[in-house]
Amino acid sequence: MNIKIKLVDLKRQYLSIKKEIDKAIQNVLNDSAFSGGKYVEEFEKHFAKYIGTKYAVAVNNGTSALHLAMLVLGVGKGDEVIIPANTFIATAWAVSYVGATPVFVDCDPKTWQIDPKKVEKAITKKTKVIIGVHLYGQSFNVDSIKKIAKKYKLFLVEDCAQAHGALYKNKMVGNFGDLTCFSFYPSKNLGSYGEGGAVVTNNHSYAKRLQLLKNQGSLKKYHHDEIGYNMRMEGFQGAILDVKLKHLDRWNKRKQRVADMYFKGIKNPSVVSQYQPEWTKSVYYLYVITIKNRDKFMKFLLKNDIETGIHYPIPCHLQKAYKFLGYKKGDFPTSEHLANHCVSLPIYPELIDFEIKKIINVVNAYKN
């Protein structure tokens, strides 16, 4: 009997740390610390220490983290924010939520990250922020983007939703922007059991305002200093994430090992993997390849009991929600090529070597 290899298998991970997780959940129940509270505060402290920043502000999801970052930086109507067209749509939502305009740019043909050359060409007098996304777990070209931001006096926000623990020139991502936003969606390298997010920073005033905005505009109960939001993290998620944070480096190393096996083992000339520059150390939230006939390839793998995914089938600039911005097919050819040809292979720490070798063998057996 063939066992299907899932694209993601969260149950395996839970079972590997079940005792720790169950104890953490029981502690929250015993203390009834359900919304914010000490378990969230402990996680904030530990996560800031892990990233290497002074402050971490936990929120209810990664989209909220980006939204609050825009508010804290004073982004609003009439402003423009440059973001890659090749990213999850939440990066763009944050800009739209505050009434600003997302300005999309294409990605580098090899790394698939935001292209610094395209960024500089997109800057106008209205530009206020650049959001760089560390896509699929790999860092973007931080030095080049920082140089542009400094030249034009722009804010830099890191979208680290897919890059918990990734390195740029041996320094952890999350330390380069004015603000950095994380998602703890369940499938992420550091994932909650529901929803979760965080913003990290070294700026005290930013951190204080983030705490204010996420908690109904209040730092003191029933005293509301400005219009705020209900974006607190749940106690359960704080406790769960605090447990999982202790295992993150080990899990990341295993995913790097899986990726290395893919890089060395996949010899099919039809398959193109994401280029890994020497200055990056990816944590492989996803292992993405491109292939000419995607549907045929995915059906072939599924026939061999291997699940695959697509991240992402429609680039941001061609989404119906952003039709009003006037972008059209052909505007960002690299992002559009990825959207039409990308496939995500299974990659998670609990994959066993036998399964990895099977995936490699099936991919190599595929004929375009």
C-alpha positions in Angstrom: 0.0 0.0 0.0 1.4 3.4 -1.1 1.4 6.2 1.5 0.6 9.6 0.1 3.2 12.2 0.8 1.5 15.4 1.8 2.5 18.9 0.8 2.4 19.8 4.5 1.8 17.4 7.4 1.2 19.4 10.6 0.0 16.4 12.5 3.4 14.8 12.4 4.9 17.9 13.9 2.3 18.1 16.7 2.9 14.4 17.6 6.6 15.0 17.9 6.1 17.7 20.6 2.7 16.6 21.9 3.6 16.5 25.6 5.0 20.0 25.5 2.1 21.4 23.6 -0.6 19.8 25.7 1.1 21.0 28.8 1.2 24.6 27.4 -2.4 24.5 26.5 -3.4 23.2 29.9 -1.4 26.0 31.6 -3.4 28.6 29.6 -6.7 26.9 30.6 -5.6 26.7 34.3 -4.7 30.4 34.3 -7.6 31.5 32.0 -5.2 33.8 30.2 -7.0 33.7 26.9 -6.6 37.1 25.3 -3.1 38.6 25.5 -1.7 38.1 29.0 1.4 36.5 30.4 1.8 33.8 27.8 1.8 36.2 25.0 4.1 38.5 26.8 6.6 35.7 27.4 6.5 34.8 23.8 7.1 38.5 22.8 10.2 38.6 25.0 11.6 35.3 23.7 10.9 36.0 20.1 12.6 39.5 20.3 15.6 37.8 21.8 15.6 35.1 19.1 15.4 37.7 16.2 17.9 40.0 17.9 15.7 43.1 18.3 14.7 45.0 21.4 11.0 44.6 20.9 8.4 42.2 19.5 4.7 43.0 19.5 2.5 40.0 19.0 -0.8 40.4 17.1 -3.6 38.2 15.8 -2.1 37.5 12.3 0.5 38.6 9.8 -1.8 40.7 7.8 -2.5 42.8 10.9 1.2 43.1 11.5 1.7 44.7 8.1 -1.4 46.9 8.6 -0.1 48.2 11.9 3.3 48.8 10.4 1.8 51.1 7.8 -0.1 53.0 10.5 2.9 53.4 12.7 5.0 54.8 9.8 2.3 57.3 9.0 1.4 55.8 5.6 -1.9 57.1 4.3 -4.0 58.5 1.5 -1.8 60.0 -1.3 1.2 57.8 -0.4 2.7 55.0 -2.5 4.3 51.9 -1.2 6.5 49.7 -3.4 6.1 46.0 -3.1 6.9 42.9 -5.3 4.2 41.6 -7.6 5.4 38.1 -6.7 4.1 37.8 -3.1 1.1 36.7 -1.1 -1.7 39.3 -1.4 -1.6 40.3 2.3 1.5 42.5 1.5 -0.6 44.6 -0.7 -3.7 44.6 1.5 -1.8 46.4 4.3 -1.1 49.3 1.9 -4.7 49.5 0.8 -6.1 49.3 4.3 -4.5 52.7 5.1 -5.7 54.3 1.9 -2.3 54.3 0.2 -1.5 52.9 -3.3 0.5 49.7 -3.8 3.1 50.1 -6.6 4.1 46.7 -7.8 7.5 45.8 -9.2 8.9 42.7 -10.9 11.2 40.2 -9.3 14.7 39.1 -10.1 14.7 36.3 -12.8 17.0 34.1 -10.8 16.3 34.6 -7.1 12.6 35.5 -7.6 13.0 38.2 -5.0 12.1 41.9 -5.4 14.4 43.4 -8.1 16.4 46.4 -6.8 16.7 47.8 -10.3 12.9 47.8 -10.8 12.4 49.4 -7.3 14.5 52.5 -8.1 12.6 53.0 -11.4 9.3 52.9 -9.6 10.0 55.6 -7.1 8.0 58.9 -7.3 7.5 61.9 -5.1 4.6 60.0 -3.5 6.7 57.0 -2.5 7.0 56.6 1.3 7.9 52.9 2.0 9.5 49.9 0.3 8.3 46.5 1.5 10.8 43.8 0.8 9.5 40.2 1.0 11.8 37.4 2.0 10.0 35.0 -0.3 9.9 31.2 0.2 12.3 31.6 3.1 15.1 33.3 1.3 16.3 36.8 2.0 16.0 39.5 -0.7 19.0 41.6 -1.6 18.9 43.7 1.6 21.9 45.9 1.0 20.7 47.0 -2.4 17.2 47.8 -1.2 18.5 49.6 1.9 20.8 51.7 -0.2 17.8 52.8 -2.3 15.7 53.5 0.7 18.5 55.6 2.3 19.1 57.5 -1.0 15.4 58.5 -1.3 14.7 58.8 2.4 12.2 56.0 2.4 11.1 53.6 5.2 12.0 50.0 4.7 9.7 47.2 6.0 10.7 43.6 6.0 7.9 41.1 5.3 9.3 38.1 7.1 6.1 36.0 6.9 8.0 33.2 5.2 11.5 33.6 6.7 11.6 32.8 10.4 15.4 32.3 11.1 16.7 33.0 7.6 20.0 34.8 7.3 21.3 37.6 5.1 25.1 37.8 5.2 25.1 35.7 8.4 22.7 38.1 10.1 19.1 37.1 10.9 16.4 38.8 8.8 14.2 41.0 10.8 17.2 43.3 11.8 17.3 45.4 8.6 14.0 47.3 8.3 12.4 50.1 10.3 9.8 47.5 11.1 9.6 43.8 10.4 6.4 41.8 10.1 6.0 38.1 10.8 3.1 35.7 10.2 2.6 32.5 12.3 0.1 30.9 10.0 0.0 27.2 10.9 2.1 26.0 7.9 5.0 28.5 8.5 8.3 27.4 9.9 7.1 28.8 13.2 3.4 28.3 13.0 0.6 28.8 15.5 -2.4 26.5 15.9 -4.7 29.1 14.3 -3.6 32.6 13.5 -0.8 34.8 14.8 1.6 37.5 13.8 4.2 39.9 15.2 6.1 43.1 14.5 9.6 43.5 15.6 11.7 46.7 15.9 14.5 48.4 17.8 12.5 51.7 18.0 10.8 52.2 21.4 8.2 54.7 20.2 7.2 52.3 17.4 6.8 49.4 19.8 4.8 51.5 22.2 2.4 52.6 19.5 2.0 49.1 18.1 1.0 47.9 21.6 -1.5 50.8 21.7 -3.0 50.2 18.3 -3.4 46.5 18.7 -5.2 46.9 22.0 -8.2 49.2 21.2 -5.9 52.3 21.2 -5.3 51.7 24.9 -2.3 51.2 27.1 -4.3 51.8 30.3 -7.6 50.0 30.7 -10.6 52.1 29.5 -8.3 54.9 28.5 -8.3 55.1 24.7 -5.7 57.5 23.3 -6.6 57.1 19.6 -8.8 54.9 17.4 -7.4 51.4 17.8 -8.0 47.9 16.8 -8.7 44.5 18.3 -5.6 42.7 17.1 -4.4 41.0 20.3 -2.8 37.5 20.1 -4.7 34.8 21.9 -3.1 33.3 25.0 -3.2 29.8 23.5 -1.2 30.9 20.5 1.4 32.7 22.6 2.0 29.6 24.7 2.1 27.3 21.7 4.5 29.5 19.8 6.8 29.8 22.8 7.1 26.0 22.9 7.7 25.7 19.1 10.3 28.5 19.2 12.6 26.3 21.1 12.5 23.8 18.2 12.7 26.3 15.3 16.5 26.1 14.7 16.4 22.3 14.6 13.4 22.3 12.3 15.0 24.9 10.0 18.2 22.8 9.8 16.2 19.8 8.8 14.4 21.7 6.0 17.8 22.9 4.8 18.9 19.3 4.7 15.8 18.3 2.7 16.4 21.2 0.3 20.0 20.2 -0.2 18.9 16.7 -1.1 16.5 18.2 -3.7 19.3 20.4 -5.1 21.7 17.5 -5.4 19.3 14.8 -6.4 16.9 16.4 -8.9 18.6 16.0 -12.3 15.5 16.5 -14.5 16.6 19.3 -17.1 13.0 20.5 -17.2 13.1 21.6 -13.5 14.4 25.0 -12.5 15.0 25.7 -8.8 15.2 29.0 -7.0 18.7 30.4 -7.3 20.5 30.7 -3.9 23.0 33.6 -3.8 26.0 33.2 -1.5 24.7 36.0 0.8 21.6 34.2 1.8 20.8 31.2 3.9 17.2 30.2 3.3 15.0 28.3 5.7 12.9 27.0 2.9 9.4 27.8 4.0 8.7 26.5 0.5 10.7 24.6 -2.0 9.6 26.1 -5.3 10.5 25.0 -8.8 9.4 26.0 -12.2 8.4 23.6 -15.0 7.0 24.1 -18.5 3.8 22.0 -18.3 2.7 22.5 -14.7 -0.6 20.6 -14.8 0.9 17.5 -16.4 3.7 17.6 -13.9 1.5 17.9 -10.9 -0.9 15.2 -12.1 2.1 12.9 -12.6 3.3 13.4 -9.1 -0.2 13.0 -7.6 -0.5 9.7 -9.6 2.6 8.7 -7.7 1.0 9.7 -4.3 2.9 13.0 -4.0 1.0 16.2 -3.2 2.2 19.5 -4.6 1.1 23.1 -4.4 1.2 26.5 -6.3 2.5 29.6 -4.7 1.1 31.7 -6.3 -1.0 31.2 -9.4 -1.9 34.9 -10.0 0.5 37.7 -9.3 -0.7 40.7 -7.3 -1.0 43.1 -10.2 -3.3 40.8 -12.1 -5.7 40.2 -9.2 -9.3 41.3 -9.8 -9.2 43.4 -6.6 -6.4 45.6 -8.1 -7.9 45.9 -11.6 -8.5 49.6 -10.9 -4.8 50.3 -10.8 -4.6 49.6 -14.5 -1.9 46.9 -14.6 -2.0 44.4 -17.5 -0.5 41.2 -18.6 3.1 41.6 -19.7 3.9 44.4 -17.2 6.0 42.1 -15.0 7.1 39.1 -17.1 9.2 37.3 -14.5 6.4 37.4 -11.9 3.9 36.2 -14.5 6.2 33.4 -15.7 6.5 32.2 -12.1 2.7 32.4 -11.6 2.2 30.2 -14.7 5.0 27.7 -14.1 5.8 27.4 -10.3 5.2 24.3 -8.3 5.9 23.8 -4.6 7.3 20.4 -3.6 6.7 18.9 -0.1 9.2 20.2 2.4 8.8 19.9 6.2 11.1 18.7 8.9 9.2 15.5 9.5 9.8 14.2 6.0 11.9 11.0 6.2 14.7 10.3 3.8 12.8 7.5 2.1 10.1 9.9 1.2 12.5 12.6 0.0 14.3 10.0 -2.3 10.9 8.9 -3.6 10.0 12.5 -4.5 13.4 13.0 -6.2 13.0 9.8 -8.2 9.5 10.6 -9.4 10.5 14.2 -10.4 13.5 12.8 -12.3 11.2 10.2 -14.0 8.9 12.9 -15.3 9.0 13.6 -19.0 7.7 17.0 -20.3 
